[in-house]
Amino acid sequence: MAKRKLERFAAMKTFDHVVEPTMEDIKSGNFHLKGKWRSEFFKNENPIVLELGCGKGEYAVGLAKRYPNKNYIGVDIKGARMFIGAREALNANMQNVGFLRTRIDFIDAFFAENEIDEIWLTFSDPQPAKPRKRLTSELFINRYRKFLKPGGIVHVKTDSDILFEFTEEEIQEKKYTPIQSTWDLYGELIENLDEETREILDIKTHYETLFSAKGFKIKYSKFLIH
């Protein structure tokens, strides 16, 4: 197992579409792609969508396949998992998906004001004992504000009652704008959605597949922050 991880880490360093910043990049505030992801990384002017806590990158890659006129960046610190999606994108010669290996705590160090159009939070750690560390907490929302365009959408897909209830409370208390919300995505809402949205939401991560098989209901929330 350890050998395989090392092999994956080594392979990713050769992938042009995987960025692994140093701590100096974070501390300096001068990360070389900040404000330049479109011009220097993707080499187009298309919208950029982040998948934060991307794991194996199923959503970043899945969405990139469906929407070639958008750019996608999967963000995670777990390199051995990220390798799966990065390799798939490489083998498919996909030009509109990249990966950023870093802690999400530092996310605002890598993107400039108004650089990001949309965020996906797919099966984030619910952090039962640390509400401030939840990716929909005010701490993280304030970081997203630094680079998310006005009217930028945040999607949350989770199996966790704790995280979902917390997110719904935050939307109400902080007066974010709710767009869609359901405690049972596949049993309650999905049949009422248009075909395009249904197709997007039906992309399943590794963890979603596991949780669904165990009988957990999948929750979904879509909202705007201001």
C-alpha positions in Angstrom: 0.0 0.0 0.0 2.8 2.5 1.0 4.7 1.6 -2.2 1.6 2.2 -4.4 1.0 5.6 -2.7 4.6 6.6 -3.4 4.2 5.6 -7.0 1.1 7.6 -7.3 2.7 10.7 -5.8 5.6 10.4 -8.1 3.4 10.0 -11.1 1.3 13.0 -10.3 4.4 15.2 -10.3 4.6 14.5 -14.0 1.0 15.5 -14.7 0.8 19.0 -16.1 -2.8 19.3 -15.0 -2.0 18.7 -11.3 -0.7 21.6 -9.2 0.9 21.0 -5.9 1.7 24.3 -4.2 4.4 24.7 -1.5 3.9 26.3 1.9 5.9 29.2 0.6 3.3 29.7 -2.2 0.6 29.9 0.5 2.5 32.2 2.9 3.8 34.6 0.2 0.4 35.4 -1.2 1.9 35.4 -4.6 0.8 32.0 -6.0 1.7 32.1 -9.7 -1.7 31.0 -11.0 -3.8 33.3 -8.7 -5.9 35.4 -11.1 -4.4 33.5 -14.1 -6.1 30.1 -14.1 -8.0 30.9 -17.3 -5.2 32.5 -19.2 -2.3 30.4 -18.1 -3.7 27.0 -16.9 -6.8 26.4 -19.0 -5.9 28.9 -21.8 -9.5 29.9 -22.3 -12.0 32.3 -20.8 -14.6 29.8 -19.8 -16.2 29.7 -16.3 -14.3 27.9 -13.5 -16.0 25.5 -11.1 -14.3 24.1 -8.0 -15.0 20.7 -6.4 -13.7 21.1 -2.8 -12.7 17.9 -1.0 -12.8 16.1 -4.4 -11.5 12.8 -3.2 -11.1 10.7 -6.4 -12.3 13.6 -8.5 -15.5 11.9 -9.7 -17.5 15.1 -9.8 -14.7 17.3 -11.3 -14.1 14.7 -14.1 -17.8 13.8 -14.6 -18.9 17.4 -14.9 -15.9 18.2 -17.2 -17.0 15.5 -19.6 -20.5 16.8 -19.7 -19.6 20.5 -20.0 -16.6 21.1 -22.3 -17.3 24.8 -22.2 -16.6 25.0 -18.5 -13.4 24.5 -16.6 -13.2 22.3 -13.4 -10.7 22.1 -10.6 -10.7 19.3 -8.0 -9.2 20.3 -4.7 -8.0 17.9 -2.0 -5.0 17.1 0.1 -5.3 13.3 -0.4 -2.9 12.8 -3.3 -3.4 9.0 -3.5 -7.1 9.5 -4.0 -6.8 12.5 -6.3 -4.5 10.4 -8.6 -7.5 8.3 -9.7 -9.3 11.3 -11.2 -6.1 12.9 -12.5 -5.1 9.8 -14.3 -8.6 9.4 -15.9 -8.5 13.0 -17.1 -5.0 12.5 -18.5 -5.9 9.2 -20.3 -9.0 10.9 -21.8 -6.9 13.9 -22.9 -9.3 16.3 -21.1 -8.3 19.9 -21.4 -10.9 21.4 -19.1 -10.2 19.8 -15.8 -7.3 20.2 -13.4 -6.4 19.3 -9.8 -5.0 21.4 -6.9 -3.5 19.4 -4.1 -3.8 21.5 -0.9 -5.7 21.9 2.3 -9.0 23.7 1.8 -8.1 25.8 4.9 -5.8 27.7 2.5 -8.1 27.8 -0.5 -8.3 31.6 -0.7 -4.5 31.8 -1.3 -4.9 30.3 -4.8 -7.7 32.3 -6.5 -8.3 36.0 -7.1 -11.4 38.1 -6.7 -14.3 36.9 -8.9 -12.2 34.2 -10.5 -14.5 31.3 -9.6 -18.1 30.9 -10.8 -19.4 27.9 -8.8 -18.4 25.5 -5.9 -19.4 21.9 -5.3 -19.0 20.4 -1.8 -19.4 16.6 -2.3 -19.6 14.4 0.8 -17.4 16.7 2.9 -16.3 15.6 6.3 -19.2 16.6 8.7 -16.7 17.4 11.5 -19.1 16.3 14.3 -16.9 17.9 17.1 -15.7 20.9 15.1 -18.5 22.9 13.6 -16.2 25.7 12.5 -14.3 23.2 10.3 -17.4 22.3 8.3 -17.0 23.5 4.7 -20.3 25.4 4.9 -19.4 27.2 8.2 -19.1 31.0 8.2 -15.3 30.6 8.4 -15.1 28.8 5.0 -17.9 30.8 3.4 -16.0 34.0 4.1 -13.0 32.4 2.3 -15.1 31.5 -0.7 -16.4 35.1 -0.8 -12.9 36.3 -1.7 -12.9 34.6 -5.0 -16.5 33.5 -5.8 -18.3 35.8 -8.3 -21.4 37.7 -7.0 -24.3 35.3 -7.5 -21.9 32.3 -7.5 -23.6 29.1 -6.6 -22.6 26.6 -3.9 -23.8 23.0 -4.1 -23.8 20.6 -1.2 -24.3 16.9 -1.6 -24.0 14.8 1.5 -25.2 11.7 3.4 -24.7 13.5 6.8 -27.7 14.7 8.7 -25.3 16.7 10.9 -23.7 18.6 8.0 -27.0 19.1 6.1 -29.0 20.4 9.1 -26.1 22.7 9.9 -25.9 24.0 6.3 -29.7 24.7 6.2 -29.4 26.6 9.5 -26.5 28.6 8.2 -28.4 29.5 5.0 -31.3 30.8 7.1 -29.3 32.6 9.8 -26.7 34.2 7.5 -29.4 35.1 5.0 -27.9 33.3 2.0 -30.3 32.7 -0.9 -31.7 29.2 -1.0 -32.4 27.7 -4.4 -33.1 24.0 -3.8 -33.0 21.8 -0.8 -34.0 18.2 -0.1 -33.4 15.6 2.6 -33.9 12.8 0.2 -32.5 13.7 -3.2 -33.3 10.4 -5.1 -36.6 9.8 -3.3 -38.1 13.2 -3.3 -36.6 15.8 -5.6 -34.8 14.3 -8.5 -37.8 13.2 -10.6 -39.1 16.8 -10.5 -35.9 18.3 -12.0 -35.1 19.0 -15.6 -33.1 16.3 -17.4 -29.8 18.3 -17.4 -29.9 19.0 -13.6 -30.9 15.4 -13.0 -28.0 14.1 -15.0 -25.5 16.4 -13.0 -26.9 15.3 -9.6 -26.8 11.6 -10.7 -23.0 11.7 -10.9 -22.0 9.5 -7.9 -18.8 9.7 -5.9 -17.1 6.7 -4.4 -18.5 7.6 -1.0 -22.0 8.3 -2.3 -22.1 4.8 -3.8 -21.0 3.3 -0.5 -23.4 5.3 1.6 -26.3 4.7 -0.7 -25.7 0.9 -0.6 -25.9 1.1 3.2 -29.3 2.8 3.0 -28.3 6.4 3.8 -30.4 9.1 2.2 -28.5 11.6 0.1 -29.2 15.2 0.9 -28.7 18.2 -1.5 -28.7 21.9 -1.1 -28.1 24.7 -3.6 -27.7 28.3 -2.5 -26.1 31.7 -3.2 -23.8 33.6 -0.9 -23.6 37.4 -0.9 
